[in-house]
Amino acid sequence: MKKFLLSALTVILSVQAFSQVTASFDFIASVKGDYPFNGSGTAVVQDTRYYVRTGGFEIFCDGNTRWMVDTAAEEVTVETAENWMEMVAGYDLRYDGDKISGALIKLTDGSEVSITVSGFTESIPSSTKFSIDVSTLPDNYIVTDLRD
């Protein structure tokens, strides 16, 4: 489910230019296929860096490394940031004026992700935290590092 959601968000992020600004938005997503999911969350994006909070987990990405924090399971997975566009077979974007308001994304495994964006704002680059220092988490958190 996380990979499908990230693929959908990547489509939206890749077609909008965020290298000179920080973009923030709320989203509602629905995944149809082998791993159905309905949920909502918040995303903050700047260039290839992003922060996503949804359904009990947070995702931090500094452009090179991605940290997926599952607060309910008290677990963090650290991995090399991937190109999620490789999972995308096609997409149709919806606009409200010049801003993206949503998308229907078809994935290579046959799943479909519908995502609606609201509260879209752009601002000058900020000091938003796109990484996490896992050593600051409580000792009971399990950290799995999958980087090569």
C-alpha positions as CSV (number, residue, x, y, z in Angstrom):
1,M,0.0,0.0,0.0
2,K,2.8,2.5,0.9
3,K,4.5,1.9,-2.5
4,F,1.2,2.5,-4.4
5,L,0.6,5.7,-2.5
6,L,4.1,6.9,-3.0
7,S,3.8,6.2,-6.8
8,A,0.6,8.2,-6.9
9,L,2.2,11.1,-5.0
10,T,5.3,10.9,-7.2
11,V,3.1,11.5,-10.3
12,I,1.7,14.7,-8.8
13,L,5.1,15.8,-7.6
14,S,6.9,15.2,-10.8
15,V,4.6,17.2,-13.0
16,Q,4.6,20.3,-10.8
17,A,7.9,22.3,-10.4
18,F,8.9,22.4,-6.8
19,S,12.6,23.1,-7.0
20,Q,12.3,26.8,-6.1
21,V,9.4,26.5,-3.6
22,T,8.1,24.4,-0.8
23,A,4.7,22.9,-1.6
24,S,2.2,21.7,1.0
25,F,-1.1,19.9,0.5
26,D,-3.6,17.5,2.0
27,F,-4.7,14.5,0.1
28,I,-7.3,11.7,0.0
29,A,-6.3,8.5,-1.7
30,S,-8.1,5.3,-2.8
31,V,-6.2,2.3,-4.1
32,K,-8.1,-0.4,-6.1
33,G,-6.4,-3.7,-6.9
34,D,-4.7,-6.5,-4.9
35,Y,-4.0,-4.2,-2.0
36,P,-7.0,-1.9,-1.5
37,F,-6.5,1.2,0.6
38,N,-8.5,4.3,1.5
39,G,-6.8,7.0,3.4
40,S,-5.8,10.6,3.7
41,G,-2.8,12.6,4.8
42,T,-0.5,15.6,4.4
43,A,2.5,16.1,2.2
44,V,5.3,18.7,2.1
45,V,7.6,18.7,-0.9
46,Q,10.7,20.6,-2.0
47,D,12.5,19.5,-5.1
48,T,13.2,15.7,-4.6
49,R,12.7,15.9,-0.9
50,Y,9.4,15.2,0.8
51,Y,7.5,14.5,4.0
52,V,4.3,12.5,4.0
53,R,2.0,11.7,7.0
54,T,-0.8,9.3,6.6
55,G,-2.6,6.4,8.3
56,G,-0.2,6.0,11.3
57,F,3.0,6.4,9.4
58,E,5.4,9.1,8.4
59,I,7.7,9.1,5.4
60,F,10.7,11.4,5.3
61,C,12.9,11.6,2.2
62,D,15.9,13.9,1.7
63,G,16.2,12.9,-2.0
64,N,18.7,10.1,-1.3
65,T,17.4,8.2,1.7
66,R,13.8,7.5,2.7
67,W,12.7,6.7,6.3
68,M,9.3,5.1,6.8
69,V,8.2,5.4,10.4
70,D,5.4,3.2,11.6
71,T,4.4,4.7,14.9
72,A,1.9,2.0,15.8
73,A,4.5,-0.8,15.3
74,E,7.3,1.4,16.6
75,E,9.4,0.5,13.6
76,V,11.5,2.5,11.1
77,T,12.5,1.2,7.7
78,V,15.5,3.0,6.1
79,E,16.0,2.6,2.4
80,T,17.5,4.2,-0.7
81,A,15.1,6.6,-2.3
82,E,13.7,5.0,-5.5
83,N,12.2,6.3,-8.7
84,W,8.5,5.4,-8.0
85,M,7.6,6.5,-11.6
86,E,8.8,3.0,-12.7
87,M,5.6,1.6,-11.2
88,V,3.4,4.0,-13.1
89,A,1.8,2.8,-16.4
90,G,-0.2,6.0,-17.0
91,Y,-2.1,8.8,-15.4
92,D,-4.7,11.5,-15.9
93,L,-4.4,14.7,-14.0
94,R,-7.1,17.0,-12.8
95,Y,-6.5,20.8,-12.4
96,D,-8.2,23.6,-10.6
97,G,-6.9,26.6,-12.5
98,D,-3.1,26.2,-12.7
99,K,-2.8,23.9,-9.6
100,I,-3.2,20.1,-9.6
101,S,-6.4,19.0,-7.8
102,G,-6.0,15.3,-8.2
103,A,-5.1,12.4,-10.4
104,L,-6.1,8.9,-11.5
105,I,-2.9,6.8,-11.7
106,K,-2.7,3.3,-13.3
107,L,0.2,1.2,-12.0
108,T,2.1,-1.5,-13.8
109,D,0.6,-4.3,-11.6
110,G,-3.0,-3.3,-12.7
111,S,-3.8,-1.3,-9.6
112,E,-5.4,2.1,-9.8
113,V,-4.9,5.0,-7.4
114,S,-7.3,7.9,-7.2
115,I,-6.0,10.9,-5.3
116,T,-7.5,14.2,-4.6
117,V,-5.4,17.2,-3.5
118,S,-6.7,20.1,-1.4
119,G,-5.2,23.0,0.6
120,F,-2.4,23.3,-1.9
121,T,0.0,26.1,-0.9
122,E,3.4,27.2,-2.2
123,S,6.0,29.1,-0.2
124,I,9.7,30.0,-0.3
125,P,12.0,27.1,0.6
126,S,11.7,26.4,4.3
127,S,13.6,24.5,6.9
128,T,11.0,21.7,6.8
129,K,12.5,18.5,8.1
130,F,12.9,16.0,5.3
131,S,15.0,13.5,7.3
132,I,14.9,11.9,10.7
133,D,17.7,11.1,13.1
134,V,16.7,7.6,14.2
135,S,19.0,7.8,17.3
136,T,16.5,10.3,18.8
137,L,13.6,7.8,18.7
138,P,12.7,5.9,21.9
139,D,14.9,2.7,22.5
140,N,11.9,0.4,21.8
141,Y,11.8,1.4,18.1
142,I,13.1,-1.3,15.7
143,V,15.2,0.2,12.9
144,T,15.7,-1.8,9.8
145,D,18.3,-0.4,7.4
146,L,17.8,-1.8,3.8
147,R,20.3,0.4,2.1
148,D,23.2,-1.3,0.2
